[in-house]
Each structure stands twice: as C-alpha cells, then as structure tokens.
Amino acid sequence: MRYFSVDSLNFDESGMWSGEYRARHRWHLPGVECPRCGTWSGSGAYPSVDLSSLSEPALDEVRGPTNFEEYMRLVALVRPLLPADVPVKGGTSFGPMRGTAQGRFGPVTCYPPWELVLREDVVELLKSKGLQGIIAVRMELRSRRSTMPALYEVEARPLAKLHPDCIGEFKTPPCSVCGRPESYSLPPKRWLLRSAVPEGLDVFGIAGARLRVVSERFVETVQRLGPSDVHYQELPVG
C-alpha cells in the first residue's frame, strides 16, 4: 500500500474552489506553564470527542497557557474521555467545529493545512467503498447558500511514526512532568517507519507532527468526484 500526505496549495498557486470557513472547535485544553520544560502549547483536534458531560467552563474558551496545577486538573478530567491510543496535549481542541462558511467547496479541503475537510458526498463514497479509519465529524456551519453541502472534518489520530533517520536530532523530547509528547519540525525528506504504520487504515496522523496521511485507495476514490485544491505527496515506507 502506498501512502500520501495531504497538503494545501502553495500561496502562489491558484485554486479552482472558492470555499472557505471560519470556525472553532467546541472545547479547548489550554497550554501549560510546566516547571520542567517551560511554557508551551501545541495544537491538534479530536472532533469526535464529546466533553459536554464535564460542564467545565475552563474548557469552553481558547485561552493562553495556564498554571501547572490547573492544567493537570483539566487533563485528569479530559483523559478518560479520549481514546486510549492518543496523547493528551496542551492546545488540543475537541468537539465539532462551529462557525460560518461561504463559497463552493471541492471534494477535499486542506486549509488551514493542519485540517482535513471533506464534502458529505466524499464521506459517503469512502464509506460505501469500505475504506477504514474514516472518522468524519459533521461541522456545524452557517451559510447564506441554501445549497451549501454539509462538510465534515476528518479526525486523523496520530497512530503512525516517521522513520527516526529522517527526523534526526532536531526534536523536543517528551516531558515526564506535564506529559508533553515528543515533537519535531517536519524534515523536507520524510518517510514512514514501516513497523509503526497502522495496518488496514486509510487515514491517520503522525505522532509528534501535524501531518495528515491517506492511503492510495483514499486518493483514487476521492478523485472520482473531481479535482481538489490540495497536493498529495507520497510518503515512502522504510
């Protein structure tokens, strides 16, 4: 199986589609002032995770980094509601995105580049063809267009890893105090670690990096519905 990262168009490239949205996720975990690794906040989203049972005001708004004790209290609340195989990281958002949308959307939208959004007909086609790992959450968007198709954000859980040889030494080690996971800047040349590729999944993320990965089957299937304003860059497996 071949795999590809999904990237937005370059700034100097003209797209075919005019669609754009302004939206935020329902809940947000703030960054932290860690006594060991300093003040930091990451990013990422799990739109399928519902935190409504917590009724915690501190998670309702996007805020700057909070003190260590408050951060650990919030992590203890959120952790039981997350899948066991994903990390808890300051700056992560949860729940569906809510906001406004305008214009016309292609099959796949990747702007901002760390978000992967599909039209409803794409989600239906992927599921009808039996593709696996498609966690698509409907976005709660308002639009002046009555014919605006429903849009879905794809949750790409960080289940795979890049090969250590392409990452090198330029990485931030994990922190045993606040639980910050290892992170690094994406290298220009990158490939997947074969032993860490999740078997059978057609969509997944990369541990330590904001990267959305899709299978060859995914690319072939969505292209049946026409062109999208995205680039697919092959990620070798080694």
Secondary structure, 3 states (H helix, E strand, C coil): CCEEEEEECCCCCCCCCCCEEEEEEEEECCCEEECCCEEECCCCEECCCCCCCCCCHHHCCCCCCEEHHHHHHHHHHHHHHCCCCCCCCCCCEEEEEEEEEECCCCCEECCCCCCCEEEHHHHHHHHHCCCCCCCEEECEEECCCCCCCCEEEECCCEEECECHHHHCCCEECCCCCCCCCCEECCCCCCCECHHHCCCCCCEEEECCEEEEEEEHHHHHHHHHHCCCCEEEEEECEC
